[in-house]
């Protein structure tokens, strides 16, 4: 962000405006807004609204996964994804033993104990035989709210909206399927 300041300052000057350094009043107001945002976030988590909001975000994620499934499937090449689902809890799709799964561990009444697990894996074996998994990627996410009041998921020291999270994981899944297809496996 600091690298943008000179660019913004130049654009302001080009449009006839003037820039000035932040005054103590400006900094105090900004600090006050930050404190208010932190208080609102803390109140949100104390109120219990976070439990409902996190469940709603998981429903949104499942809907986004279902939409993605429809976009990925291709009747021309007969590419179809198999699915498995536990209502408002888990959804996965996959093809030829490769799967993308989102699993919501939400049986806890404390938001800090709830976890969304995203996994891309390969099932090795078949029904009637021992089945093992080869995990390509697995990340645990915690529900959070940023200081702007947006619901987010935090994992691996990064934060994502539900839409960004689905885009990231579906892209990873398609990359793995593409590599498999290209390599004949």
PAZAPA-4460 file (N, C-alpha, C; in steps of 0.05 Angstrom, whole numbers, plus 32768, in hexadecimal, padded with zeros to 4 digits):
% residues 185
    n_x    n_y    n_z   ca_x   ca_y   ca_z    c_x    c_y    c_z   seq   type   mol
   8010   7FE8   8000   8000   8000   8000   8011   8019   8000     1      X     A
   8028   8019   800E   8039   8030   8010   8043   8039   7FF4     2      X     A
   8046   8025   7FE3   8050   802C   7FC8   803B   803A   7FB7     3      X     A
   8022   8038   7FBF   800C   8046   7FB0   800B   8063   7FB7     4      X     A
   8014   806C   7FCE   8011   8087   7FD7   801D   809B   7FC2     5      X     A
   8035   8097   7FB8   803F   80AA   7FA4   802E   80AB   7F8A     6      X     A
   8024   8094   7F82   8014   8093   7F6A   7FFA   80A3   7F6F     7      X     A
   7FED   809E   7F85   7FD4   80AC   7F8C   7FD9   80CA   7F8E     8      X     A
   7FEF   80D1   7F9B   7FF6   80EE   7F9E   7FFA   80FB   7F83     9      X     A
   8007   80ED   7F71   800B   80F8   7F56   7FF1   80FB   7F47    10      X     A
   7FDF   80E8   7F49   7FC4   80EA   7F3C   7FB4   8101   7F48    11      X     A
   7FB6   8106   7F62   7FA8   811C   7F6E   7FB2   8136   7F63    12      X     A
   7FCD   8139   7F61   7FD9   8151   7F56   7FD1   8155   7F39    13      X     A
   7FD1   8140   7F29   7FCA   8142   7F0D   7FAD   814C   7F09    14      X     A
   7F9C   8145   7F1C   7F80   814D   7F19   7F7B   8168   7F27    15      X     A
   7F90   8176   7F2F   7F8D   8191   7F3A   7F8A   8192   7F58    16      X     A
   7F8C   817B   7F65   7F89   817B   7F82   7FA3   817F   7F91    17      X     A
   7FA1   8181   7FAB   7FB9   8185   7FBB   7FBA   816F   7FD1    18      X     A
   7FD1   8166   7FD7   7FD5   8153   7FEC   7FE1   8160   8004    19      X     A
   7FDD   8155   801B   7FE9   815F   8034   7FEF   8147   8046    20      X     A
   8002   814A   8058   8007   8134   806B   7FEF   8132   807E    21      X     A
   7FEB   811A   8088   7FD6   8116   809C   7FDB   8126   80B5    22      X     A
   7FC7   8133   80BF   7FC9   8142   80D8   7FC5   812F   80EF    23      X     A
   7FCA   8139   8107   7FC5   8129   811F   7FA7   8123   8121    24      X     A
   7F96   8136   8119   7F79   8131   8119   7F72   811A   8106    25      X     A
   7F7E   811A   80EE   7F79   8105   80DA   7F80   80EA   80E6    26      X     A
   7F98   80E9   80F2   7FA2   80D0   80FD   7F90   80C7   8114    27      X     A
   7F87   80D9   8125   7F76   80D3   813B   7F5B   80C8   8132    28      X     A
   7F50   80D4   811D   7F36   80CA   8112   7F39   80AE   8106    29      X     A
   7F4F   80AA   80F8   7F54   808F   80ED   7F57   807B   8103    30      X     A
   7F65   8082   8118   7F69   8070   812F   7F4E   806B   813C    31      X     A
   7F3D   807F   813E   7F22   807B   814A   7F11   8068   8139    32      X     A
   7F13   806B   811F   7F04   8059   810D   7F0E   803C   8110    33      X     A
   7F28   8039   8113   7F34   801E   8117   7F2A   8012   8131    34      X     A
   7F2A   8021   8147   7F21   8018   8161   7F03   8010   8160    35      X     A
   7EF3   8020   8152   7ED6   801A   814F   7ED2   8000   8140    36      X     A
   7EE2   7FFC   812A   7EE0   7FE4   811A   7EE8   7FCB   812B    37      X     A
   7EFD   7FCD   813B   7F06   7FB7   814C   7EF0   7FB1   8160    38      X     A
   7EE4   7FC5   816C   7ECE   7FC1   8180   7EB6   7FB3   8173    39      X     A
   7EAF   7FBB   815A   7E98   7FAF   814C   7E9E   7F91   8147    40      X     A
   7EB7   7F8B   813E   7EBE   7F70   8139   7EBD   7F5F   8152    41      X     A
   7EC7   7F69   8168   7EC6   7F5B   8182   7EA9   7F56   818B    42      X     A
   7E98   7F6A   8188   7E7C   7F67   818F   7E6E   7F52   817E    43      X     A
   7E75   7F51   8164   7E6A   7F3D   8152   7E70   7F21   815C    44      X     A
   7E89   7F1C   8164   7E91   7F02   816D   7E85   7EFB   8189    45      X     A
   7E82   7F0F   819A   7E75   7F0A   81B4   7E57   7F05   81B2    46      X     A
   7E4A   7F10   819E   7E2D   7F0F   819C   7E22   7EF4   8195    47      X     A
   7E32   7EE3   8189   7E28   7EC9   817F   7E20   7ECB   8162    48      X     A
   7E1F   7EE3   8157   7E18   7EE6   813A   7E2D   7ED9   8129    49      X     A
   7E45   7ED6   8133   7E5B   7ECA   8123   7E54   7EAC   811D    50      X     A
   7E47   7E9F   812F   7E40   7E82   812A   7E2D   7E81   8112    51      X     A
   7E18   7E91   8112   7E05   7E91   80FC   7E13   7E9A   80E2    52      X     A
   7E23   7EAF   80E4   7E31   7EBA   80CC   7E43   7EA5   80C0    53      X     A
   7E52   7E96   80D1   7E64   7E82   80C7   7E54   7E6B   80B9    54      X     A
   7E3E   7E63   80C5   7E2D   7E4E   80B8   7E23   7E58   809D    55      X     A
   7E1B   7E72   809C   7E11   7E7D   8083   7E27   7E7E   806D    56      X     A
   7E3F   7E84   8076   7E56   7E85   8063   7E5B   7E69   8058    57      X     A
   7E59   7E54   8069   7E5D   7E39   805F   7E47   7E31   804B    58      X     A
   7E2F   7E39   8050   7E19   7E35   803C   7E20   7E42   8022    59      X     A
   7E2B   7E5A   8024   7E33   7E69   800B   7E49   7E5A   7FFD    60      X     A
   7E5C   7E4F   800C   7E72   7E40   8000   7E68   7E27   7FF2    61      X     A
   7E55   7E19   7FFE   7E49   7E01   7FF2   7E3B   7E08   7FD8    62      X     A
   7E2C   7E1E   7FD9   7E1E   7E28   7FC0   7E32   7E2F   7FAB    63      X     A
   7E48   7E3C   7FB2   7E5D   7E43   7F9F   7E6A   7E2A   7F93    64      X     A
   7E6E   7E16   7FA4   7E7A   7DFD   7F9A   7E67   7DEF   7F86    65      X     A
   7E4D   7DF0   7F8C   7E3A   7DE4   7F79   7E39   7DF3   7F5F    66      X     A
   7E3B   7E0D   7F60   7E3C   7E1D   7F47   7E56   7E17   7F38    67      X     A
   7E6C   7E14   7F46   7E85   7E0D   7F39   7E84   7DF2   7F2C    68      X     A
   7E77   7DDF   7F39   7E75   7DC4   7F2E   7E67   7DC6   7F12    69      X     A
   7E51   7DD5   7F11   7E42   7DD8   7EF8   7E53   7DE4   7EE2    70      X     A
   7E64   7DF7   7EEA   7E75   7E04   7ED6   7E8C   7DF2   7ECC    71      X     A
   7E95   7DE0   7EDD   7EAB   7DCE   7ED6   7EA1   7DB7   7EC5    72      X     A
   7E8A   7DAC   7ECB   7E80   7D95   7EBB   7E7D   7D9D   7E9E    73      X     A
   7E83   7D89   7E8D   7E83   7D8E   7E70   7E75   7D77   7E62    74      X     A
   7E5C   7D7B   7E59   7E4E   7D65   7E4B   7E5B   7D5D   7E31    75      X     A
   7E68   7D70   7E24   7E75   7D69   7E0A   7E8B   7D55   7E0C    76      X     A
   7E9B   7D57   7E22   7EB0   7D43   7E26   7EA9   7D2E   7E3B    77      X     A
   7E8F   7D2E   7E43   7E85   7D1B   7E57   7E93   7D1D   7E72    78      X     A
   7E9D   7D35   7E79   7EAA   7D39   7E93   7E95   7D40   7EA7    79      X     A
   7E93   7D2E   7EBC   7E7F   7D32   7ED1   7E8D   7D2F   7EEC    80      X     A
   7E83   7D3E   7EFF   7E8E   7D3D   7F1A   7E7A   7D2E   7F2C    81      X     A
   7E85   7D1B   7F3C   7E75   7D0E   7F50   7E74   7D20   7F69    82      X     A
   7E5E   7D1E   7F78   7E5C   7D2F   7F90   7E55   7D1E   7FA8    83      X     A
   7E5B   7D2A   7FBF   7E52   7D1F   7FD9   7E4C   7D38   7FEA    84      X     A
   7E37   7D35   7FFB   7E2F   7D4D   800B   7E23   7D45   8025    85      X     A
   7E29   7D54   803A   7E1A   7D53   8053   7E0F   7D6F   8056    86      X     A
   7DF5   7D72   8058   7DE8   7D8B   8058   7DF5   7DA0   806B    87      X     A
   7DFC   7DB7   805F   7E07   7DCE   806E   7E21   7DC7   807D    88      X     A
   7E2E   7DB1   8075   7E45   7DA8   8084   7E5D   7DA1   8072    89      X     A
   7E58   7D92   805D   7E6D   7D88   804C   7E63   7D86   802F    90      X     A
   7E75   7D8D   801D   7E6F   7D8A   8001   7E89   7D83   7FF3    91      X     A
   7E88   7D70   7FE1   7E9F   7D69   7FD1   7E97   7D61   7FB5    92      X     A
   7EA9   7D66   7FA2   7EA5   7D5C   7F87   7EC0   7D51   7F7E    93      X     A
   7EBE   7D3F   7F6B   7ED7   7D33   7F60   7ED2   7D22   7F48    94      X     A
   7EE8   7D19   7F3C   7EE7   7D09   7F24   7EFE   7CF6   7F25    95      X     A
   7EF8   7CDC   7F1F   7F0D   7CC8   7F1D   7F20   7CC8   7F34    96      X     A
   7F15   7CC8   7F4C   7F23   7CC6   7F66   7F30   7CE0   7F70    97      X     A
   7F2E   7CF6   7F61   7F38   7D10   7F6A   7F21   7D21   7F74    98      X     A
   7F24   7D2C   7F8D   7F0E   7D3A   7F99   7F16   7D55   7FA5    99      X     A
   7F03   7D67   7FA5   7F05   7D81   7FB4   7EEF   7D80   7FC9   100      X     A
   7EF7   7D83   7FE2   7EE4   7D81   7FF8   7EE6   7D98   800B   101      X     A
   7ECE   7DA3   8013   7ECD   7DB7   8028   7EBC   7DAB   803F   102      X     A
   7EC7   7DAA   8057   7EBA   7D9E   806E   7EB9   7DB2   8085   103      X     A
   7EA1   7DB7   808F   7E9D   7DCB   80A4   7E99   7DBD   80BF   104      X     A
   7EAD   7DC0   80D0   7EAB   7DB5   80EB   7EA0   7DCA   80FD   105      X     A
   7E85   7DC8   8102   7E77   7DDF   810E   7E67   7DD6   8127   106      X     A
   7E6C   7DBF   8132   7E5C   7DB6   8148   7E63   7DC5   8162   107      X     A
   7E75   7DD7   8162   7E7D   7DE5   817A   7E6E   7E00   817C   108      X     A
   7E6B   7E09   8195   7E5C   7E22   819A   7E6F   7E3A   819C   109      X     A
   7E88   7E35   819A   7E9C   7E4B   819A   7EA6   7E4E   817E   110      X     A
   7EA5   7E66   8173   7EAD   7E6A   8158   7ECB   7E63   8154   111      X     A
   7EDB   7E67   8168   7EF7   7E61   8165   7EFD   7E43   8161   112      X     A
   7EE9   7E32   8169   7EED   7E15   8167   7EE2   7E0A   814C   113      X     A
   7ED5   7E1A   813D   7ECA   7E11   8123   7EDF   7E13   810D   114      X     A
   7EDF   7E00   80FB   7EF4   7DFF   80E7   7EE8   7DF6   80CC   115      X     A
   7EF0   7E04   80B7   7EE9   7DFC   809C   7F02   7DEF   8090   116      X     A
   7F00   7DD6   8087   7F17   7DC8   807C   7F13   7DC5   805E   117      X     A
   7F26   7DCF   804E   7F26   7DCB   8031   7F3C   7DB8   802A   118      X     A
   7F34   7DA4   801A   7F47   7D8F   8013   7F45   7D87   7FF5   119      X     A
   7F5B   7D84   7FE8   7F5C   7D77   7FCE   7F6B   7D5D   7FD2   120      X     A
   7F5E   7D47   7FCB   7F6A   7D2D   7FD0   7F63   7D19   7FBA   121      X     A
   7F72   7D03   7FBA   7F6E   7CED   7FA8   7F67   7CD4   7FB9   122      X     A
   7F51   7CC7   7FB2   7F49   7CAE   7FC0   7F58   7C98   7FB2   123      X     A
   7F67   7C89   7FC2   7F75   7C72   7FB7   7F68   7C58   7FC0   124      X     A
   7F5F   7C48   7FAE   7F50   7C30   7FB5   7F34   7C32   7FAB   125      X     A
   7F23   7C1F   7FB3   7F07   7C20   7FAA   7EF6   7C11   7FBF   126      X     A
   7EDB   7C13   7FBB   7EC9   7C06   7FCD   7ED0   7BE8   7FD1   127      X     A
   7ECF   7BE0   7FEA   7ED5   7BC4   7FF0   7EF3   7BC0   7FF6   128      X     A
   7F03   7BD4   7FF0   7F20   7BD3   7FF5   7F27   7BEA   8008   129      X     A
   7F3D   7BE7   8016   7F46   7BFD   8027   7F4B   7C16   8015   130      X     A
   7F41   7C2D   801F   7F43   7C45   8010   7F56   7C58   801E   131      X     A
   7F6A   7C61   8011   7F7D   7C75   801B   7F79   7C8F   800D   132      X     A
   7F84   7CA4   8018   7F82   7CBF   800B   7F9E   7CCA   8007   133      X     A
   7FA1   7CD6   7FF0   7FB9   7CE5   7FEA   7FB1   7D03   7FEA   134      X     A
   7FB8   7D11   7FFF   7FB0   7D2D   8001   7FC3   7D3F   7FF1   135      X     A
   7FB8   7D4E   7FDE   7FC8   7D61   7FD0   7FCA   7D7C   7FDF   136      X     A
   7FB4   7D84   7FEC   7FB4   7D9D   7FFA   7F9D   7D9C   800F   137      X     A
   7FA3   7DA5   8027   7F8F   7DA6   803D   7F95   7DBF   804D   138      X     A
   7F80   7DCF   8051   7F84   7DE7   8061   7F6B   7DEB   8073   139      X     A
   7F71   7DF2   808C   7F5B   7DF8   809F   7F58   7E16   80A0   140      X     A
   7F3E   7E1E   809F   7F37   7E3B   80A0   7F26   7E41   80B8   141      X     A
   7F2A   7E58   80C3   7F19   7E62   80D9   7F09   7E79   80CF   142      X     A
   7EF0   7E7B   80D8   7EDF   7E91   80D1   7EE7   7EAA   80E0   143      X     A
   7EE6   7EC1   80D2   7EEE   7EDA   80DF   7EDE   7EF0   80D2   144      X     A
   7EE2   7F08   80DB   7ED6   7F20   80D0   7EEC   7F35   80CF   145      X     A
   7EF0   7F42   80B7   7F04   7F57   80B6   7EF9   7F71   80C2   146      X     A
   7F0A   7F85   80C4   7F02   7F9E   80D1   7EEF   7FAE   80C0   147      X     A
   7EEA   7FA6   80A7   7ED6   7FB3   8097   7EBA   7FA6   8099   148      X     A
   7EB9   7F90   80AA   7EA0   7F82   80AE   7E9A   7F6C   809B   149      X     A
   7EAF   7F64   808B   7EAB   7F4F   8077   7EB2   7F34   8084   150      X     A
   7EA2   7F20   807F   7EA7   7F04   8088   7EBE   7EF9   8077   151      X     A
   7ED1   7EED   8085   7EE8   7EE2   8077   7EF0   7EC7   8083   152      X     A
   7F01   7EB8   8075   7F0C   7E9F   807E   7F2A   7EA3   8080   153      X     A
   7F36   7E9A   8096   7F53   7E9E   809A   7F60   7E82   809C   154      X     A
   7F75   7E7F   808B   7F84   7E66   808C   7F9F   7E6B   807F   155      X     A
   7FB4   7E5E   8088   7FCF   7E62   807E   7FD7   7E7F   807E   156      X     A
   7FCF   7E8E   8092   7FD6   7EAA   8096   7FCB   7EBC   807F   157      X     A
   7FB6   7EB3   8072   7FA9   7EC3   805D   7F8B   7EC4   8062   158      X     A
   7F7E   7ED9   8059   7F61   7EDA   805C   7F53   7EDB   8041   159      X     A
   7F3B   7ECF   8040   7F2C   7ECD   8027   7F0E   7ED1   802C   160      X     A
   7F01   7EDD   8019   7EE4   7EDC   8019   7EDC   7EC0   8011   161      X     A
   7EC3   7EB9   8015   7EBA   7E9E   800C   7EBE   7E9B   7FEE   162      X     A
   7EB7   7EAF   7FDE   7EBB   7EAE   7FC1   7ED8   7EAA   7FBA   163      X     A
   7EEA   7EB9   7FC7   7F07   7EB6   7FC1   7F11   7E9A   7FC8   164      X     A
   7F07   7E90   7FDF   7F0F   7E75   7FE8   7F07   7E60   7FD3   165      X     A
   7EEE   7E61   7FCA   7EE5   7E4E   7FB6   7EF5   7E51   7F9C   166      X     A
   7EFA   7E69   7F93   7F0A   7E6D   7F7B   7F26   7E61   7F7E   167      X     A
   7F32   7E65   7F94   7F4D   7E5A   7F99   7F4D   7E3C   7F98   168      X     A
   7F3A   7E2F   7FA6   7F3A   7E12   7FA8   7F31   7E04   7F8F   169      X     A
   7F1D   7E10   7F82   7F14   7E04   7F68   7F2A   7E06   7F53   170      X     A
   7F39   7E1D   7F54   7F4F   7E20   7F41   7F65   7E0B   7F47   171      X     A
   7F6B   7E07   7F60   7F7F   7DF3   7F67   7F76   7DD7   7F5E   172      X     A
   7F5D   7DD1   7F63   7F52   7DB7   7F5B   7F54   7DB3   7F3D   173      X     A
   7F4C   7DC7   7F2D   7F4D   7DC5   7F10   7F6A   7DC2   7F06   174      X     A
   7F7C   7DCF   7F14   7F99   7DCD   7F0C   7FA2   7DB0   7F11   175      X     A
   7F9A   7DA4   7F27   7FA2   7D88   7F2C   7F95   7D75   7F18   176      X     A
   7F7B   7D7A   7F12   7F6E   7D69   7EFE   7F7B   7D6D   7EE2   177      X     A
   7F82   7D85   7EDB   7F8F   7D8B   7EC2   7FAA   7D7C   7EC0   178      X     A
   7FBA   7D7D   7ED6   7FD3   7D70   7ED6   7FD0   7D51   7ED3   179      X     A
   7FBC   7D47   7EE0   7FB6   7D2A   7EDE   7FAE   7D23   7EC1   180      X     A
   7F9D   7D33   7EB6   7F94   7D2E   7E9B   7FAB   7D30   7E87   181      X     A
   7FBC   7D43   7E8B   7FD3   7D47   7E79   7FE7   7D31   7E7B   182      X     A
   7FEA   7D26   7E94   7FFE   7D11   7E98   7FF2   7CF5   7E95   183      X     A
   7FD8   7CF3   7E8E   7FCC   7CDA   7E88   7FC6   7CCA   7EA1   184      X     A
   7FC2   7CD6   7EB7   7FBA   7CC7   7ED0   7FA0   7CD1   7EDA   185      X     A
***
